[in-house]
Amino acid sequence: MATNKSYTVTLLTSNKEILWDQSKGSLLELSESAGLEPEHSCRVGTCATCATKLVTGTIEYDPEPFMEPSDNHILICCAHPTSDIVIEL
Ligand code: FES
């Protein structure tokens, strides 16, 4: 679990760069705090509605999703960055 760390999250489609730290929560919550409305439903890693392409960087899940999407997609409702990342959002 990343603590006391901050990473730059680049939202490619929205052309935004946001600083993430642990207080910002999941990538979905971070995006919402930046005024975006990413598609989502369950918010706990079961529906895959929030699947978003991870272009570069690394993430970890908390909580662990029930299934992981393929093709470099991540579930942003329960993903946190563990490096600077770029996502297609
Ligand atoms: S909102 Fe359901 S998996 Fe993310």
Boltz pocket constraint, residues with backbone or C-beta under 6 A from the ligand:
constraints:
  - pocket:
      binder: B
      contacts: [[A, 39], [A, 40], [A, 41], [A, 42], [A, 43], [A, 44], [A, 45], [A, 46], [A, 47], [A, 48], [A, 49], [A, 50], [A, 51], [A, 75], [A, 76], [A, 77], [A, 78]]
      max_distance: 6.0
